Amino acid sequence: MTPISRLVVFGGNGFIGSAVCRSALAAGMQVTSVSSSGRPYQTPKGHTPAWVHQVDWRAGDALRPETYAAHLEGAHGVVHTLGVLLEDAGYKRAVREGDVFGVLRAVVRQAGGRNPLEARETGTGYEAMNRDAALRVCEAFTASAPPAEASSSGNGPMERPFVFISAADVFRPWIDARYIETKRAAETAIDALLLAHPARFRGVYLRPGLVYHAHQRPLTTPAAALLDLSATLHARLPDAIRAPLRSAVANLPRVSESVPSPAVSIANALTTPPMHVDQVGAAAVRACLDAGARGVLEVRRMQEVIGWRDTQTEAGERAEERERASA
């Protein structure tokens, strides 16, 4: 484990970001959260948990590095959790409140063809929130000064982690393909930025599927139960049945070079276990601490990082990983 003691979390007052902050504090880190409002985290009912008072809450616009660059100076690592599933900003409130019809309206409005130029101009579109914001933060991080102890240790440069909360491709065709396209574009561009500074930085790209929480996101719980059952049953299928199915789906016509057929996304949704938000937060922190964690971490690898394994389906999971790699 590397000596990570000061972490900056972008979007630390959000759903996944707050879980990252909690996990980092439990690991003994000093945590700074940067968000557009700078407001401390509150529960959906407006409560302020005790851990909130241990975080340094700061306001900053991810697209404007001058508003937060100072907070990156001397930071050991960064976790970037900002992003949007839909360009209609109202969907987040609907999800928090368990408003099924509100979520459906947001999906329908998105499918109806919201003007992408309008989303870009307001900084709320996929390109801005899922790709550009992460790139600006990464650029500022690579330009920041390393921790003082790393400069004076005499052991060479410290490898500082940049953890990007990406996503598994599980939401199409209900969600615009641009969502996953911009996530993948961000991964590629961040990797290129960090590779320009060998031995000084490492990139980790977490790809959770459905992320759930019974109280904070009540609508996600029944979906998570169904998807978990589906993933478990699929993992127990004989290889002779599962492999041909996966191969047939993988060979369907692609949407673009980086995005396969929507059928692949549906298959991924049915075979990717959902993760509790606290598991995702713990995986992000462990990825910072474990110098061996780098590159893309799919759900099963994220589970390994936090020490969680389902021994009953382990053989099926290994076969599934082989199928995904071959696809």
C-alpha positions in Angstrom: 0.0 0.0 0.0 1.3 3.5 -0.9 1.3 6.3 1.7 -1.8 8.2 0.5 -2.9 10.6 3.2 -4.4 13.7 1.4 -7.2 13.1 -1.1 -9.2 15.5 -3.2 -12.6 14.3 -4.2 -14.4 16.1 -7.0 -18.1 16.0 -6.4 -17.7 14.9 -2.8 -21.2 16.1 -1.7 -22.9 13.9 -4.4 -24.1 10.3 -4.3 -20.9 8.4 -5.1 -18.6 11.3 -4.0 -20.0 11.3 -0.4 -19.3 7.5 -0.2 -15.7 8.1 -1.3 -15.3 10.8 1.4 -16.6 8.5 4.1 -14.4 5.6 3.0 -11.3 7.9 2.8 -11.9 9.3 6.3 -12.3 5.7 7.6 -8.8 5.0 6.1 -7.4 7.9 8.0 -7.0 10.4 5.1 -7.4 14.1 5.0 -10.2 14.8 2.6 -11.0 17.9 0.5 -14.2 18.0 -1.5 -14.5 20.3 -4.5 -18.0 20.8 -6.0 -19.8 23.6 -7.8 -21.7 24.7 -4.7 -19.0 23.9 -2.1 -21.9 22.9 0.3 -21.3 20.1 2.8 -23.1 16.8 2.2 -26.6 16.3 3.6 -28.8 13.2 3.5 -31.9 13.3 1.3 -33.9 14.3 4.5 -31.5 17.2 5.2 -29.5 15.6 8.0 -25.8 16.3 8.4 -23.8 13.1 9.5 -21.0 13.5 12.0 -18.3 12.6 9.4 -19.2 15.7 7.3 -17.4 18.0 9.8 -14.1 16.2 9.0 -14.1 17.2 5.3 -12.8 20.4 3.9 -15.6 21.6 1.6 -14.6 23.9 -1.2 -16.4 25.4 -4.2 -14.9 25.1 -7.7 -16.0 24.8 -11.3 -14.4 21.6 -12.7 -14.2 23.2 -16.1 -12.3 26.2 -14.8 -9.0 25.0 -13.1 -8.2 28.4 -11.7 -11.1 27.9 -9.2 -9.6 24.8 -7.6 -6.0 24.4 -8.7 -4.7 25.6 -5.3 -6.5 22.7 -3.6 -4.5 20.2 -5.7 -1.1 21.4 -4.5 0.5 18.7 -2.4 -2.4 16.3 -2.8 -1.5 12.6 -2.9 -4.4 11.6 -5.1 -7.6 12.7 -6.8 -11.0 10.9 -7.2 -13.2 12.4 -9.9 -16.9 11.4 -9.4 -18.6 14.1 -11.5 -20.9 13.1 -14.4 -24.4 12.9 -15.7 -26.5 10.0 -16.8 -29.0 12.3 -18.5 -28.6 15.8 -19.8 -31.9 16.8 -18.2 -30.7 18.0 -14.8 -34.1 17.2 -13.2 -33.5 13.5 -13.3 -31.2 13.5 -10.2 -33.8 15.1 -8.0 -36.4 12.6 -9.3 -34.1 9.7 -8.5 -33.4 11.0 -5.0 -37.1 11.4 -4.3 -38.1 8.1 -5.7 -40.2 9.8 -8.4 -40.7 7.1 -11.0 -42.7 9.3 -13.3 -40.2 12.1 -13.0 -37.4 9.8 -14.1 -39.5 8.5 -17.0 -40.2 12.1 -18.1 -36.5 12.9 -18.0 -35.7 9.8 -20.2 -38.5 10.7 -22.6 -37.3 14.3 -22.9 -33.8 13.1 -23.6 -35.0 10.7 -26.2 -37.1 13.4 -27.7 -34.0 15.2 -28.8 -32.8 17.9 -26.4 -30.6 20.3 -28.4 -27.0 19.1 -27.7 -25.7 22.6 -28.4 -27.9 24.0 -25.6 -26.5 21.4 -23.2 -22.9 22.3 -24.2 -23.5 26.0 -23.8 -24.8 25.6 -20.3 -22.1 23.1 -19.3 -24.6 20.4 -18.5 -24.1 18.1 -21.5 -22.4 14.8 -21.7 -19.3 16.2 -23.4 -18.8 18.8 -20.7 -19.7 16.8 -17.6 -18.5 13.3 -18.5 -15.4 14.2 -20.5 -14.2 17.8 -20.4 -14.6 18.3 -16.7 -12.5 15.2 -15.9 -9.8 16.3 -18.4 -9.5 19.8 -17.0 -9.2 18.3 -13.5 -6.6 15.8 -14.6 -4.6 18.6 -16.4 -4.6 20.7 -13.2 -3.5 17.7 -11.2 -0.6 16.8 -13.4 0.5 20.5 -13.2 0.3 20.6 -9.4 3.2 20.3 -7.0 3.7 16.8 -5.4 3.5 16.3 -1.6 6.5 17.7 0.1 7.5 14.4 1.6 7.6 12.8 -1.8 10.1 15.4 -3.0 12.4 15.0 -0.1 12.2 11.2 0.4 15.1 10.4 -2.0 13.1 7.4 -3.3 12.3 8.9 -6.7 9.0 10.5 -7.7 5.8 9.4 -6.0 3.1 7.8 -8.3 0.0 9.9 -7.5 -3.3 8.2 -8.4 -6.1 9.8 -10.5 -9.2 7.7 -10.0 -12.0 8.3 -12.5 -15.5 7.0 -11.8 -16.5 5.8 -15.3 -19.3 3.3 -16.0 -20.1 -0.1 -17.4 -22.0 -0.1 -20.6 -25.4 -1.2 -19.1 -27.9 1.6 -19.8 -28.5 1.5 -23.6 -30.8 1.8 -25.5 -32.7 3.6 -22.8 -29.9 6.1 -22.3 -28.3 8.0 -25.1 -25.1 6.3 -26.5 -23.3 9.6 -26.0 -23.3 8.8 -22.2 -21.0 5.8 -22.6 -19.1 7.4 -25.5 -18.1 10.4 -23.5 -17.1 8.2 -20.5 -14.8 6.1 -22.8 -13.4 9.2 -24.4 -12.5 10.6 -21.0 -10.7 7.3 -20.0 -8.6 7.4 -23.2 -7.8 11.1 -22.9 -6.9 10.9 -19.2 -4.7 7.9 -19.9 -2.8 9.9 -22.5 -2.3 12.8 -20.1 -1.0 10.6 -17.4 1.3 8.6 -19.7 3.0 11.8 -20.5 4.3 11.9 -16.9 5.7 8.3 -16.4 6.3 7.2 -12.8 4.6 10.3 -11.5 0.9 9.4 -12.0 -1.3 6.4 -12.5 -4.8 6.3 -13.8 -7.6 4.0 -12.5 -11.0 3.9 -14.2 -13.7 2.3 -12.2 -16.6 0.9 -14.2 -19.6 0.1 -11.9 -22.9 -0.9 -13.4 -26.0 0.0 -11.5 -25.1 1.7 -8.2 -27.8 1.5 -5.6 -28.7 2.6 -2.0 -32.1 1.7 -0.4 -32.6 5.1 1.3 -30.7 7.6 -0.9 -31.9 6.1 -4.2 -35.0 4.0 -3.4 -35.8 3.4 -7.1 -32.5 1.5 -7.5 -33.2 -1.2 -4.9 -35.8 -3.4 -6.8 -33.8 -3.0 -10.0 -30.6 -4.0 -8.2 -32.3 -7.1 -6.7 -33.4 -8.2 -10.2 -30.1 -7.6 -11.8 -28.2 -9.3 -9.0 -30.4 -12.4 -9.5 -29.9 -12.3 -13.3 -26.1 -11.9 -12.9 -25.9 -14.8 -10.5 -28.0 -17.1 -12.7 -26.0 -16.2 -15.7 -22.7 -16.9 -13.9 -23.9 -20.4 -13.1 -24.8 -21.3 -16.7 -22.6 -24.0 -18.3 -19.8 -22.5 -20.5 -21.3 -24.4 -23.4 -24.4 -22.2 -23.3 -23.0 -18.9 -22.1 -20.0 -18.6 -24.5 -22.0 -18.9 -27.7 -24.6 -16.4 -26.5 -22.0 -13.9 -25.6 -20.2 -14.4 -28.9 -23.4 -14.0 -30.9 -24.2 -10.7 -29.2 -20.7 -9.4 -29.4 -20.7 -9.9 -33.2 -23.7 -7.7 -33.9 -23.1 -4.4 -35.8 -21.5 -1.7 -33.7 -22.8 1.8 -33.1 -19.3 3.3 -33.5 -15.7 2.2 -33.1 -15.9 2.6 -29.3 -19.5 1.6 -28.7 -20.9 -1.9 -29.6 -24.5 -2.8 -30.4 -27.2 -1.9 -27.9 -27.8 -5.6 -27.5 -24.3 -5.8 -25.9 -25.4 -3.2 -23.3 -28.5 -5.2 -22.5 -26.5 -8.3 -22.1 -24.0 -6.5 -19.9 -26.9 -5.2 -17.7 -28.2 -8.7 -17.2 -24.7 -10.1 -16.3 -23.1 -7.3 -14.4 -23.7 -7.4 -10.6 -25.0 -4.1 -9.2 -22.9 -2.5 -6.5 -23.9 -0.7 -3.3 -22.6 2.9 -3.3 -20.5 2.2 -0.3 -18.7 -0.6 -2.2 -18.0 1.9 -5.0 -16.6 4.4 -2.6 -14.5 1.8 -0.9 -13.1 0.6 -4.3 -12.1 4.1 -5.2 -10.2 4.6 -2.0 -8.5 1.2 -2.2 -7.5 1.9 -5.7 -5.7 5.0 -4.4 -3.9 3.0 -1.7 -3.0 0.0 -3.8 -0.1 0.8 -6.2 -1.0 -2.3 -8.2 -4.4 -0.9 -9.1 -4.3 0.8 -12.5 -6.2 0.9 -15.7 -9.8 -0.2 -16.1 -11.4 -2.0 -13.2 -14.6 -3.7 -14.1 -17.1 -4.7 -11.4 -15.6 -8.1 -10.5 -12.1 -6.5 -10.2 -13.6 -3.7 -8.0 -15.1 -6.4 -5.8 -11.7 -8.1 -5.5 -10.0 -4.8 -4.6 -12.3 -4.4 -1.6 -12.0 -8.0 -0.6 -15.6 -9.0 -1.5 -16.1 -12.3 -3.3 -19.1 -14.5 -3.9 -17.5 -18.0 -3.7 -20.6 -19.7 -5.0 -20.3 -18.0 -8.4 -16.5 -17.6 -8.6 -16.0 -20.1 -11.4 -18.7 -18.6 -13.4 -17.2 -15.1 -12.9 -13.8 -16.3 -14.2 -15.5 -17.6 -17.3 -17.4 -14.4 -17.8 -14.2 -12.4 -17.6 -12.7 -14.6 -20.3 -15.7 -14.0 -22.5 -15.6 -10.2 -22.0 -11.9 -10.2 -22.9 -12.4 -12.2 -26.1 -15.3 -10.0 -27.1 
